[in-house]
Amino acid sequence: MEKSKGDTERKWVDPDDAPEMDDDWFERAEIRLGDKIIRRGRPPGSAKRLVSLRLDQAVIDHFRAGGPGWQSRLNEALRKAAGL
């Protein structure tokens, strides 16, 4: 008696049938550093707003020279100048 092999045959998948990786796919993609998921953008509930502001290049250079976090330091200096 011959044994049935069942469904052991591999089914070939054409790589052209893969879903398209469009902008929406990348927007929903997770960015990982090892096992940690890196979140993009401001955290939910943030009170900060994006604005366009023209500043002297010397002011920008001064704050950028301090390294990462320069925008937060600039924000703090503006709050202090506004008496907030």
Secondary structure as GFF3:
##gff-version 3
##sequence-region A 1 84
A	DSSP	three_ten_helix	15	17	.	.	.	ID=ss1
A	DSSP	alpha_helix	23	28	.	.	.	ID=ss2
A	DSSP	beta_strand	31	33	.	.	.	ID=ss3
A	DSSP	beta_strand	36	38	.	.	.	ID=ss4
A	DSSP	alpha_helix	57	64	.	.	.	ID=ss5
A	DSSP	alpha_helix	70	82	.	.	.	ID=ss6
###
